[in-house]
Amino acid sequence: MMADYGSELFARKVLALRLRPGLAAWLLGAVELVLGWQEVARQRRALLALDERLLKDIGITRADAEREASRPFWDPGQERWRDWR
């Protein structure tokens, strides 16, 4: 689930008024995609910042965290794709 960053409001309100509906929808999708990539990158940085105790609390090792954080931002992983369908 994506957070509301304000760009979505801009895309829905302003672009929809000035552009053809199909183009506005395409642009909104592009904005949502980029915001999703930013969120994935932010979460992976946050995962790396967790100490060993917190990693143990969520059931992953430091190696697991590093492996996840090393993935490219455009690769959301299988778990995230379920939410995007």
N, C-alpha and C positions, 0 to 999 in steps of 0.2 A: 504494500500500500504506500502510495506516495504522499509526501507532505505537501501542503499548499504553500507555494513560494511567492505568490503574487503574480508570477508570470502567466500562470494559467488563467487568472482573472483577466489580465491584459489580453491574452489571446482570445478568450471567449467573448469578451465585451467589445473591445476595440477592433480587432481584426475581423471579427464576424460582421461588423457593420460596414467595413470598407472593402472587403474582398468577397469574391464569389464564395458561396458556402463550401464548395469542395476544396478550394484552396485554403480557406480558413481552417477547415478540418485537418488538412494535411499539415499546415503549419502548427496547429495545436498538437498534433501527434508528434511532430519533430521536437517541439519544446518539451513535451512530456518525456520523450526518449532521452533528451540531453539531461533533464532534471533527474531522471532515473539513474543515468550513468553517474552523475555527481553524487547521488545518494549512495550508490554501491561503493564508490571510491571513499566516501566519508566513513561508511561503516567498516570498510577494510582497514582504514587507518586507525579507527577506534579499537578494532579488534587487536591490532598490534600493540596498542598502548596498555592493554590489560596486563596485570601482573599474574604470576603463576597461580595464586590463590583464586583469583576470579576466573581464570581459564579453567581451573579444576571444577569450580562451581557450575560452569556451563557444560562441562563434560568434554572439553577438547584439550589437546596438548599444545605446547608452544609450536611444535612442528606443524600441527594442523592449522594453527593460526597463521603461521608464515606461509604455508602452502596456499591458503585461501587469499591472503593479502597479496601474494605474487601474481594472482590471476589478473588479466587485463580488465579494465573497468567495463568494457562492452560485453564481458562474459558473466552474466548474472548467476549462472549455476542452475541446476535442475529445479531446486526448491523455489526459486523466484519465478521461473517460467509458468508455474501453475497459476500464480496470481495474475499473469498477464494474458491469459487465454480468455 
